[in-house]
Amino acid sequence: MCNIQRGEELCHDYAMVRNDDYYLDCRCGSEICRKTVTGKDWQKPSIQSQYGDYFSDYILRKIQSIK
């Protein structure tokens, strides 16, 4: 996580908050984009490692319940 500068573009990763059958073909152009975003991405170990404890409380509880 980092400080946000005025006027800086913000991005939102749906893996932080969704747990459903959501599916999106992303075309954001970011070098680190997964290209496909789903409502179950929070289950991927790589995503959990990337975001640590910065998930929504709901998703964080789900992660903790499966570990």
Biotite code that builds the C-alpha atoms (Angstrom):
import biotite.structure as struc

atoms = struc.array([
    struc.Atom([0.000, 0.000, 0.000], chain_id="A", res_id=1, res_name="MET", atom_name="CA", element="C"),
    struc.Atom([1.140, 3.545, -0.571], chain_id="A", res_id=2, res_name="CYS", atom_name="CA", element="C"),
    struc.Atom([0.159, 7.160, -0.139], chain_id="A", res_id=3, res_name="ASN", atom_name="CA", element="C"),
    struc.Atom([-2.138, 8.555, -2.833], chain_id="A", res_id=4, res_name="ILE", atom_name="CA", element="C"),
    struc.Atom([-1.312, 11.826, -4.535], chain_id="A", res_id=5, res_name="GLN", atom_name="CA", element="C"),
    struc.Atom([-3.968, 14.350, -5.551], chain_id="A", res_id=6, res_name="ARG", atom_name="CA", element="C"),
    struc.Atom([-5.084, 13.624, -9.106], chain_id="A", res_id=7, res_name="GLY", atom_name="CA", element="C"),
    struc.Atom([-3.612, 10.113, -9.111], chain_id="A", res_id=8, res_name="GLU", atom_name="CA", element="C"),
    struc.Atom([-5.680, 7.438, -10.842], chain_id="A", res_id=9, res_name="GLU", atom_name="CA", element="C"),
    struc.Atom([-7.069, 4.772, -8.505], chain_id="A", res_id=10, res_name="LEU", atom_name="CA", element="C"),
    struc.Atom([-7.821, 1.187, -9.413], chain_id="A", res_id=11, res_name="CYS", atom_name="CA", element="C"),
    struc.Atom([-10.030, -1.290, -7.602], chain_id="A", res_id=12, res_name="HIS", atom_name="CA", element="C"),
    struc.Atom([-9.474, -5.048, -7.557], chain_id="A", res_id=13, res_name="ASP", atom_name="CA", element="C"),
    struc.Atom([-12.771, -6.908, -7.213], chain_id="A", res_id=14, res_name="TYR", atom_name="CA", element="C"),
    struc.Atom([-10.886, -9.801, -5.582], chain_id="A", res_id=15, res_name="ALA", atom_name="CA", element="C"),
    struc.Atom([-10.856, -7.657, -2.448], chain_id="A", res_id=16, res_name="MET", atom_name="CA", element="C"),
    struc.Atom([-14.632, -7.690, -1.995], chain_id="A", res_id=17, res_name="VAL", atom_name="CA", element="C"),
    struc.Atom([-16.456, -10.229, -4.187], chain_id="A", res_id=18, res_name="ARG", atom_name="CA", element="C"),
    struc.Atom([-17.390, -13.842, -3.551], chain_id="A", res_id=19, res_name="ASN", atom_name="CA", element="C"),
    struc.Atom([-19.811, -14.753, -6.294], chain_id="A", res_id=20, res_name="ASP", atom_name="CA", element="C"),
    struc.Atom([-19.987, -15.919, -9.912], chain_id="A", res_id=21, res_name="ASP", atom_name="CA", element="C"),
    struc.Atom([-18.702, -12.550, -11.172], chain_id="A", res_id=22, res_name="TYR", atom_name="CA", element="C"),
    struc.Atom([-16.518, -12.640, -14.318], chain_id="A", res_id=23, res_name="TYR", atom_name="CA", element="C"),
    struc.Atom([-14.838, -9.771, -16.173], chain_id="A", res_id=24, res_name="LEU", atom_name="CA", element="C"),
    struc.Atom([-12.446, -9.648, -19.108], chain_id="A", res_id=25, res_name="ASP", atom_name="CA", element="C"),
    struc.Atom([-10.271, -6.717, -18.022], chain_id="A", res_id=26, res_name="CYS", atom_name="CA", element="C"),
    struc.Atom([-8.677, -4.415, -20.562], chain_id="A", res_id=27, res_name="ARG", atom_name="CA", element="C"),
    struc.Atom([-7.048, -1.945, -18.163], chain_id="A", res_id=28, res_name="CYS", atom_name="CA", element="C"),
    struc.Atom([-3.643, -2.331, -19.808], chain_id="A", res_id=29, res_name="GLY", atom_name="CA", element="C"),
    struc.Atom([-1.688, -2.651, -16.571], chain_id="A", res_id=30, res_name="SER", atom_name="CA", element="C"),
    struc.Atom([1.421, -4.834, -16.724], chain_id="A", res_id=31, res_name="GLU", atom_name="CA", element="C"),
    struc.Atom([0.230, -6.706, -13.618], chain_id="A", res_id=32, res_name="ILE", atom_name="CA", element="C"),
    struc.Atom([-3.380, -7.208, -14.786], chain_id="A", res_id=33, res_name="CYS", atom_name="CA", element="C"),
    struc.Atom([-4.761, -10.758, -14.469], chain_id="A", res_id=34, res_name="ARG", atom_name="CA", element="C"),
    struc.Atom([-6.749, -10.152, -17.706], chain_id="A", res_id=35, res_name="LYS", atom_name="CA", element="C"),
    struc.Atom([-9.661, -12.169, -16.247], chain_id="A", res_id=36, res_name="THR", atom_name="CA", element="C"),
    struc.Atom([-11.188, -11.105, -12.945], chain_id="A", res_id=37, res_name="VAL", atom_name="CA", element="C"),
    struc.Atom([-13.636, -13.324, -11.091], chain_id="A", res_id=38, res_name="THR", atom_name="CA", element="C"),
    struc.Atom([-15.582, -13.295, -7.856], chain_id="A", res_id=39, res_name="GLY", atom_name="CA", element="C"),
    struc.Atom([-13.428, -16.164, -6.618], chain_id="A", res_id=40, res_name="LYS", atom_name="CA", element="C"),
    struc.Atom([-9.966, -14.657, -7.220], chain_id="A", res_id=41, res_name="ASP", atom_name="CA", element="C"),
    struc.Atom([-9.520, -14.128, -3.476], chain_id="A", res_id=42, res_name="TRP", atom_name="CA", element="C"),
    struc.Atom([-9.071, -17.927, -3.237], chain_id="A", res_id=43, res_name="GLN", atom_name="CA", element="C"),
    struc.Atom([-5.818, -17.820, -5.255], chain_id="A", res_id=44, res_name="LYS", atom_name="CA", element="C"),
    struc.Atom([-2.720, -18.060, -3.038], chain_id="A", res_id=45, res_name="PRO", atom_name="CA", element="C"),
    struc.Atom([-0.935, -15.507, -5.240], chain_id="A", res_id=46, res_name="SER", atom_name="CA", element="C"),
    struc.Atom([-3.699, -12.950, -4.642], chain_id="A", res_id=47, res_name="ILE", atom_name="CA", element="C"),
    struc.Atom([-3.731, -13.677, -0.911], chain_id="A", res_id=48, res_name="GLN", atom_name="CA", element="C"),
    struc.Atom([0.030, -13.190, -0.812], chain_id="A", res_id=49, res_name="SER", atom_name="CA", element="C"),
    struc.Atom([-0.172, -9.970, -2.807], chain_id="A", res_id=50, res_name="GLN", atom_name="CA", element="C"),
    struc.Atom([-2.820, -8.326, -0.606], chain_id="A", res_id=51, res_name="TYR", atom_name="CA", element="C"),
    struc.Atom([-2.117, -9.847, 2.807], chain_id="A", res_id=52, res_name="GLY", atom_name="CA", element="C"),
    struc.Atom([-4.702, -8.563, 5.294], chain_id="A", res_id=53, res_name="ASP", atom_name="CA", element="C"),
    struc.Atom([-5.985, -5.770, 3.033], chain_id="A", res_id=54, res_name="TYR", atom_name="CA", element="C"),
    struc.Atom([-9.118, -7.647, 1.921], chain_id="A", res_id=55, res_name="PHE", atom_name="CA", element="C"),
    struc.Atom([-12.579, -6.595, 3.027], chain_id="A", res_id=56, res_name="SER", atom_name="CA", element="C"),
    struc.Atom([-13.492, -8.013, 6.449], chain_id="A", res_id=57, res_name="ASP", atom_name="CA", element="C"),
    struc.Atom([-15.954, -10.406, 4.795], chain_id="A", res_id=58, res_name="TYR", atom_name="CA", element="C"),
    struc.Atom([-13.355, -11.880, 2.419], chain_id="A", res_id=59, res_name="ILE", atom_name="CA", element="C"),
    struc.Atom([-10.618, -11.889, 5.070], chain_id="A", res_id=60, res_name="LEU", atom_name="CA", element="C"),
    struc.Atom([-12.836, -14.006, 7.356], chain_id="A", res_id=61, res_name="ARG", atom_name="CA", element="C"),
    struc.Atom([-13.419, -16.447, 4.494], chain_id="A", res_id=62, res_name="LYS", atom_name="CA", element="C"),
    struc.Atom([-9.668, -16.718, 3.852], chain_id="A", res_id=63, res_name="ILE", atom_name="CA", element="C"),
    struc.Atom([-8.958, -17.295, 7.516], chain_id="A", res_id=64, res_name="GLN", atom_name="CA", element="C"),
    struc.Atom([-11.648, -19.982, 7.718], chain_id="A", res_id=65, res_name="SER", atom_name="CA", element="C"),
    struc.Atom([-10.001, -22.099, 4.977], chain_id="A", res_id=66, res_name="ILE", atom_name="CA", element="C"),
    struc.Atom([-6.455, -21.913, 6.346], chain_id="A", res_id=67, res_name="LYS", atom_name="CA", element="C"),
])
